[in-house]
């Protein structure tokens, strides 16, 4: 089975967080969020990951992306 945390969920939610920070279009943001949910849900349905692994992957991907964007915005000042 998959490892801890879910790498697919981490990447999907990292992409969503990047889109949130780079666009002002709420439709694109919503569609990207739905895509991230679908990727995470597919990992659960296939039995590859548990809910905790998927949740922690989503949290890791989102958190690291926001942190990296924050660090680069501070450096750019």
C-alpha positions in Angstrom: 0.0 0.0 0.0 0.9 3.7 -0.1 3.2 5.4 2.3 2.7 8.1 4.9 1.7 10.7 3.8 0.1 10.4 0.4 2.4 12.0 -2.1 -0.4 12.2 -4.7 -2.5 14.2 -2.3 0.4 16.4 -1.4 1.2 17.3 -5.0 -2.5 17.8 -5.9 -3.1 20.2 -3.0 0.3 21.9 -3.6 -0.9 22.7 -7.1 -4.2 24.0 -5.7 -2.4 26.3 -3.2 -0.2 27.6 -6.1 -3.3 28.4 -8.1 -4.9 30.2 -5.1 -1.8 32.4 -4.8 -1.3 33.0 -8.5 -4.8 33.7 -9.8 -7.7 35.9 -8.8 -10.2 33.8 -10.8 -12.5 32.0 -8.3 -13.7 29.5 -10.9 -10.2 28.3 -11.7 -9.5 28.1 -8.0 -12.6 26.0 -7.4 -11.9 23.7 -10.3 -8.4 23.1 -9.1 -9.7 22.4 -5.6 -12.1 19.8 -7.0 -9.3 18.2 -8.9 -7.2 17.9 -5.7 -10.2 16.4 -3.9 -10.7 13.9 -6.8 -7.0 12.8 -6.7 -7.2 12.3 -3.0 -10.5 10.5 -3.2 -9.1 8.1 -5.8 -6.4 7.1 -3.4 -9.0 6.2 -0.8 -11.3 4.4 -3.2 -8.4 2.3 -4.5 -7.5 1.4 -1.0 -4.0 2.7 -1.4 -4.1 5.2 1.5 -6.1 5.7 4.7 -8.0 8.9 5.4 -5.2 10.0 7.7 -2.5 9.5 5.1 -4.5 11.5 2.5 -5.3 14.3 5.0 -1.7 14.6 6.1 -0.6 14.6 2.4 -3.1 17.4 1.7 -1.9 19.3 4.7 1.7 18.9 3.9 1.3 20.0 0.2 -0.8 23.0 1.1 1.4 24.1 4.1 4.7 23.8 2.3 3.4 25.6 -0.7 2.1 28.5 1.3 5.4 28.6 3.3 7.6 28.6 0.2 5.5 31.4 -1.4 5.8 33.4 1.9 9.5 32.9 2.1 10.0 34.1 -1.5 7.7 37.1 -1.0 9.8 38.2 2.0 13.1 37.7 0.1 11.7 39.7 -2.9 11.0 42.8 -0.7 
